[in-house]
Amino acid sequence: MRRPEDAGARAGAPDMNRIVGSHDLLLVTLDTLRHDVARDLAAEGAIPNLARHLPDGRWEERHSPGSFTYASHQAFFAGFLPTPTTPGPHPRLFAARFEGSESTAGGTWVFDAPDLVTGLAQAGYHTVCIGGVGFFNKRGALGSVLPGLFAESHWEPEFSVASPTSFEAQVARAEEVVAALPAGKRLFLFVNVSALHQPNWFHLPGATAGAGDSRATHAAALRYVDRHIGRLFAAASSRRPCFTVVCSDHGTAYGEDGHTGHRIGHEVVWTVPYAHFTLDACEPR
């Protein structure tokens, strides 16, 4: 069960200095997920496995630090998660130590490293990346930068945007990773979920490649992810409490103001869903 005191920004920021070292950590980026789609599906009761962990069953609306995957994740791994849309400054969960930071507060876990992944490794965590989109595929220099931060990284074609069963394959790998880890070793698990990214038409029954992707197929992809995310949460919390962040790295346009795709400065790209919460140990699926 989600702990109310860690429910999210609406219930106050958690003290990460108490969490780091005592909890396992899970960061899930629902790559390309639009806030409006996530918000609407939660309100409709269409994503029950995610919604049961959201404060009051609702996503928090935030702004991404980047308009495409690589930029956003470089910021995330530096401690800059999506920012609340209300006036700040807003205390961050994690921050590199540097003078003059206005978003480092008493509950912020501060690391002396160039990135969060290295900082957590220095604190005794085993760091694992399960990649999805091409920036994690390790097939070239650019696709190796982000997974190269981690002690252990995984990518297979079955995890990619082209696979209709990508998230199931990623979850199965996460279960294997957790099962192989010594019980006493703390874990930071990062999963980049590719299913929302184009192409996503195959997640909607009756849709065709010729018709292409749409807001409706994007929504269908999120429903697909929701059907399997309980297994990921169960694995992540199978050894001890697991502090979890689930968010999008950016949205994407489906014709708004003539735009298609992302890496543009449009509201549907910058506005993303966000939640953080604690999964109790041995959380049921």
C-alpha positions as CSV (number, residue, x, y, z in Angstrom):
1,M,0.0,0.0,0.0
2,R,1.2,3.5,-0.8
3,R,2.2,5.4,2.4
4,P,0.3,8.7,2.8
5,E,3.3,10.5,4.2
6,D,5.1,9.9,0.9
7,A,2.1,10.4,-1.3
8,G,3.5,13.4,-3.3
9,A,3.9,17.1,-3.5
10,R,0.3,17.7,-2.5
11,A,1.1,16.0,0.8
12,G,4.5,17.6,1.3
13,A,7.9,16.6,0.1
14,P,9.4,13.5,1.7
15,D,12.7,13.5,3.6
16,M,15.0,11.8,1.1
17,N,17.8,11.6,3.7
18,R,15.7,9.1,5.6
19,I,14.8,7.2,2.5
20,V,18.1,6.8,0.7
21,G,20.0,4.0,2.4
22,S,16.9,2.4,3.9
23,H,14.7,1.9,0.8
24,D,15.2,0.5,-2.7
25,L,14.6,3.1,-5.4
26,L,12.6,2.9,-8.6
27,L,12.4,5.5,-11.4
28,V,10.0,4.7,-14.2
29,T,9.9,7.1,-17.2
30,L,6.8,6.6,-19.3
31,D,8.5,7.9,-22.4
32,T,6.5,10.5,-24.4
33,L,3.4,10.2,-22.2
34,R,1.2,13.3,-22.5
35,H,-0.2,14.8,-19.3
36,D,-3.7,15.2,-20.7
37,V,-4.0,11.6,-21.7
38,A,-2.7,10.3,-18.4
39,R,-5.0,12.7,-16.5
40,D,-8.1,11.6,-18.4
41,L,-7.4,7.9,-18.2
42,A,-6.9,8.2,-14.4
43,A,-10.2,10.1,-14.1
44,E,-12.0,7.5,-16.2
45,G,-10.7,4.6,-14.0
46,A,-8.9,3.2,-17.1
47,I,-5.5,2.8,-15.5
48,P,-6.3,1.2,-12.0
49,N,-2.9,-0.2,-11.3
50,L,-1.3,3.1,-11.6
51,A,-4.1,5.2,-10.2
52,R,-4.2,3.3,-6.9
53,H,-0.7,4.7,-6.1
54,L,-1.4,8.3,-7.2
55,P,-2.3,10.9,-4.5
56,D,-6.1,11.1,-4.5
57,G,-6.0,9.0,-7.7
58,R,-4.6,11.9,-9.7
59,W,-1.4,12.7,-11.5
60,E,0.4,15.8,-10.6
61,E,0.8,18.3,-13.5
62,R,4.5,19.2,-14.0
63,H,6.8,20.7,-16.6
64,S,9.6,18.7,-18.0
65,P,13.2,20.0,-18.1
66,G,13.5,18.9,-21.8
67,S,11.4,18.4,-24.9
68,F,12.9,15.0,-25.9
69,T,14.3,11.9,-24.3
70,Y,18.0,12.6,-24.2
71,A,17.8,16.1,-22.8
72,S,15.2,15.2,-20.2
73,H,17.1,12.2,-18.9
74,Q,20.3,14.1,-18.7
75,A,18.5,16.5,-16.4
76,F,16.7,13.7,-14.4
77,F,20.1,12.0,-13.7
78,A,21.5,15.3,-12.5
79,G,18.6,15.5,-10.0
80,F,16.3,17.8,-12.0
81,L,13.0,15.9,-12.1
82,P,9.9,17.5,-13.7
83,T,9.0,20.8,-11.9
84,P,5.6,21.6,-10.4
85,T,3.7,24.1,-12.4
86,T,3.0,26.4,-9.4
87,P,5.4,29.2,-8.5
88,G,8.5,28.0,-6.8
89,P,11.2,27.5,-5.9
90,H,10.3,23.8,-5.3
91,P,12.5,21.6,-3.1
92,R,14.1,18.7,-5.1
93,L,14.3,15.1,-4.1
94,F,17.9,14.8,-5.2
95,A,20.6,17.4,-5.9
96,A,24.3,17.6,-6.7
97,R,26.2,19.6,-4.1
98,F,26.8,23.1,-5.5
99,E,26.7,26.6,-4.1
100,G,23.7,28.8,-4.6
101,S,21.1,26.0,-5.3
102,E,17.7,27.5,-4.6
103,S,15.9,24.1,-4.8
104,T,18.1,22.2,-2.4
105,A,16.3,21.9,0.9
106,G,16.6,20.0,4.2
107,G,14.8,17.0,2.8
108,T,16.9,16.9,-0.4
109,W,19.4,14.0,-0.6
110,V,22.6,15.8,-1.7
111,F,25.3,13.8,-3.6
112,D,28.9,14.6,-4.3
113,A,29.1,13.2,-7.9
114,P,28.4,14.5,-11.4
115,D,25.1,12.5,-11.6
116,L,22.5,10.9,-9.4
117,V,23.4,7.3,-10.6
118,T,27.0,7.7,-9.6
119,G,26.0,9.3,-6.3
120,L,23.7,6.4,-5.4
121,A,26.4,3.9,-6.4
122,Q,28.8,5.7,-4.0
123,A,26.1,5.3,-1.3
124,G,26.1,1.6,-1.8
125,Y,23.3,1.1,-4.3
126,H,23.5,-1.4,-7.2
127,T,22.4,0.7,-10.2
128,V,20.4,-1.0,-13.0
129,C,19.0,0.5,-16.3
130,I,16.4,-1.3,-18.4
131,G,16.3,0.8,-21.5
132,G,13.5,1.2,-24.0
133,V,13.8,3.9,-26.7
134,G,16.9,4.3,-28.9
135,F,18.9,6.5,-26.6
136,F,19.3,3.4,-24.4
137,N,20.0,0.8,-27.1
138,K,23.8,0.8,-26.7
139,R,24.1,0.3,-30.5
140,G,26.3,3.4,-30.9
141,A,28.1,6.0,-29.0
142,L,25.1,8.2,-28.4
143,G,22.9,5.3,-27.3
144,S,25.5,4.2,-24.8
145,V,25.9,7.5,-22.9
146,L,22.8,7.1,-20.6
147,P,23.0,3.4,-19.9
148,G,26.8,3.8,-19.4
149,L,26.0,5.7,-16.1
150,F,24.8,2.4,-14.6
151,A,26.7,-0.6,-13.2
152,E,24.3,-2.9,-15.1
153,S,22.3,-2.0,-18.2
154,H,19.9,-4.0,-20.4
155,W,18.4,-3.4,-23.8
156,E,17.0,-5.9,-26.3
157,P,15.0,-5.3,-29.6
158,E,12.1,-6.7,-27.6
159,F,12.2,-3.7,-25.4
160,S,12.1,-1.2,-28.2
161,V,9.4,1.1,-29.7
162,A,8.8,-1.4,-32.5
163,S,7.7,-4.2,-30.2
164,P,4.0,-4.5,-29.3
165,T,5.0,-6.5,-26.2
166,S,7.9,-4.2,-25.1
167,F,6.8,-3.5,-21.6
168,E,6.1,-7.1,-20.8
169,A,9.6,-8.0,-21.9
170,Q,11.0,-5.1,-19.8
171,V,9.1,-6.2,-16.7
172,A,10.3,-9.8,-17.1
173,R,13.9,-8.6,-17.2
174,A,13.3,-6.4,-14.1
175,E,12.0,-9.5,-12.3
176,E,15.2,-11.4,-13.2
177,V,17.4,-8.6,-12.1
178,V,15.7,-8.3,-8.7
179,A,15.7,-12.0,-8.1
180,A,19.5,-12.2,-8.8
181,L,20.5,-9.4,-6.4
182,P,21.8,-10.3,-2.9
183,A,19.1,-9.6,-0.3
184,G,21.2,-7.1,1.6
185,K,22.2,-5.0,-1.5
186,R,20.2,-1.8,-2.0
187,L,18.9,-1.3,-5.6
188,F,18.3,1.7,-7.8
189,L,16.3,0.4,-10.7
190,F,15.5,2.7,-13.7
191,V,13.1,1.6,-16.4
192,N,12.5,3.6,-19.6
193,V,9.1,2.5,-20.9
194,S,9.0,2.7,-24.7
195,A,5.4,1.7,-25.3
196,L,3.9,5.2,-25.5
197,H,6.4,6.4,-28.1
198,Q,5.6,6.2,-31.7
199,P,4.7,3.8,-33.3
200,N,1.9,2.9,-30.9
201,W,-1.0,2.2,-33.2
202,F,-0.7,-1.5,-32.6
203,H,-1.9,-1.1,-29.0
204,L,-5.4,-0.1,-30.2
205,P,-7.6,-3.0,-31.5
206,G,-8.6,-2.3,-35.1
207,A,-6.0,0.4,-35.7
208,T,-3.7,0.1,-38.7
209,A,-0.2,1.1,-39.6
210,G,-1.6,3.1,-42.5
211,A,-3.8,5.2,-40.3
212,G,-0.8,5.8,-38.0
213,D,-0.6,7.0,-34.4
214,S,-3.1,9.2,-32.7
215,R,-4.1,10.4,-29.2
216,A,-6.4,7.4,-29.1
217,T,-3.6,4.9,-29.8
218,H,-1.4,6.8,-27.3
219,A,-4.1,6.2,-24.7
220,A,-4.3,2.6,-25.6
221,A,-0.6,2.2,-25.1
222,L,-0.9,3.6,-21.5
223,R,-3.7,1.1,-20.8
224,Y,-1.4,-1.6,-22.0
225,V,1.4,-0.4,-19.7
226,D,-1.1,-0.3,-16.8
227,R,-2.0,-4.0,-17.3
228,H,1.5,-5.0,-16.6
229,I,3.0,-2.4,-14.2
230,G,1.8,-4.2,-11.1
231,R,4.4,-6.9,-11.7
232,L,7.1,-4.3,-11.9
233,F,5.9,-2.7,-8.6
234,A,5.8,-6.1,-7.0
235,A,9.3,-7.0,-8.0
236,A,10.7,-3.6,-6.9
237,S,9.1,-3.9,-3.5
238,S,9.8,-7.6,-3.0
239,R,12.8,-7.1,-0.7
240,R,12.2,-3.9,1.3
241,P,10.1,-0.7,0.9
242,C,10.7,1.0,-2.4
243,F,10.5,4.7,-3.0
244,T,9.1,5.2,-6.5
245,V,9.0,8.0,-9.0
246,V,6.8,7.5,-12.1
247,C,6.7,10.3,-14.6
248,S,7.0,11.2,-18.3
249,D,10.0,12.8,-19.8
250,H,8.0,14.8,-22.4
251,G,4.8,14.7,-24.3
252,T,4.2,14.6,-28.0
253,A,1.9,16.4,-30.5
254,Y,-0.8,14.7,-32.6
255,G,-1.7,17.7,-34.8
256,E,-2.1,20.4,-32.2
257,D,-1.5,23.8,-34.0
258,G,-0.2,21.8,-36.9
259,H,2.6,20.0,-34.9
260,T,3.4,16.3,-34.9
261,G,6.0,14.8,-32.6
262,H,8.2,16.4,-30.0
263,R,11.5,18.3,-29.6
264,I,9.4,21.4,-29.9
265,G,8.3,24.1,-27.4
266,H,4.6,23.2,-27.3
267,E,2.4,22.9,-24.2
268,V,1.5,19.3,-24.9
269,V,5.3,18.5,-25.0
270,W,6.4,20.4,-21.9
271,T,3.5,19.4,-19.7
272,V,3.9,15.9,-18.2
273,P,2.3,13.7,-15.5
274,Y,4.3,13.0,-12.3
275,A,3.9,11.0,-9.1
276,H,6.1,9.7,-6.3
277,F,5.1,7.3,-3.5
278,T,6.5,4.5,-1.4
279,L,5.7,0.9,-2.1
280,D,5.6,-1.2,1.1
281,A,7.7,-4.3,1.2
282,C,6.1,-7.3,-0.5
283,E,3.4,-5.2,-2.1
284,P,0.8,-7.5,-3.7
285,R,0.3,-7.3,-7.4
